[in-house]
Amino acid sequence: SAFLGRKVQDSIVINNEIPIEDIRDKASRLDLQCILEDKTKVNIEIQMYNTTDSIEDRLTYYTSQLYAGQAIKGKPFQELKEVYAILIINEKLFQHRKRYYSKICYRFEDGESFCTKQNILILELQKMTAMSTLELDSVDKWGLFFTAASNEAQRDLLEQLKKTDEGINMASTLLERISQDEKERAVIFEREKILTDYYAGLAYAEQKGEKEGFKQGIEQGIEQGIEQGKQNVAAAMKVQGFPLEQICRLTGLGIEEVESL
């Protein structure tokens, strides 16, 4: 609604159709398909960072697929509705372009519009800078919300955005609840993993103790099991997109160690 100024009637999470070549792809992308009140279709993709496949080709494919998938048999082509592919990405996708918000459609070589029914909209979050909330349009506000939502240093900005947009206020409230649930799940997951690896370490120690001395084997086995457990937890949290600082706080590992996993 912020991008198009139109009401969304329905939305659904869709599976990635592009083969996943990088394990980060699965954890970093959220794809949605929305239908507006007049049945216009919109594909929305939220991506944490650039991945191995071509974003340009992917967005072109999505818009073409939405456009060609309309029921047109027995109707004139002008009845085809416009379609949109919206990408919100936490990367500087086009390094040579200063604009953080791009609108792309078919044009002649001199820039004159040819067809406005297939549209690609791209918001590059890393290009956004702090702005007065009084000067922002709806897209700007949501872009800053995505950048500020998980950044404690931008708490004041987030509070201002919540006051100026009811949708952002609702999203922020939901995010806080989800974040708390994620933290609780992470703590439980960490405890279970460490306990599992602790007992695995004891089993390893018993085997090792038969050859090298029981006491020394137990100490080494416990230490190895707990350390491996922490690394396993950190690796799993990293794949799921947890911030590095949170992973380090929950596992006790250093940032460099977590980054190397």
HELIX and SHEET records of a PDB file:
HELIX    1   1 ILE A   23  SER A   28  1                                   6    
HELIX    2   2 ILE A   55  ALA A   68  1                                  14    
HELIX    3   3 PHE A   77  GLU A   79  5                                   3    
HELIX    4   4 LEU A  125  LYS A  127  5                                   3    
HELIX    5   5 THR A  133  GLU A  135  5                                   3    
HELIX    6   6 SER A  138  ALA A  148  1                                  11    
HELIX    7   7 GLU A  152  GLN A  154  5                                   3    
HELIX    8   8 ARG A  155  THR A  164  1                                  10    
HELIX    9   9 GLU A  166  GLU A  212  1                                  47    
HELIX   10  10 PHE A  214  VAL A  239  1                                  26    
HELIX   11  11 LEU A  244  THR A  251  1                                   8    
HELIX   12  12 ILE A  255  GLU A  259  1                                   5    
SHEET    1   A 6 VAL A   8  VAL A  13  0                                        
SHEET    2   A 6 ARG A  29  LEU A  36 -1                                        
SHEET    3   A 6 LYS A  41  GLN A  47 -1                                        
SHEET    4   A 6 VAL A  83  ILE A  89  1                                        
SHEET    5   A 6 SER A 113  GLU A 124  1                                        
SHEET    6   A 6 TYR A 101  ARG A 107 -1                                        
END                                                                             
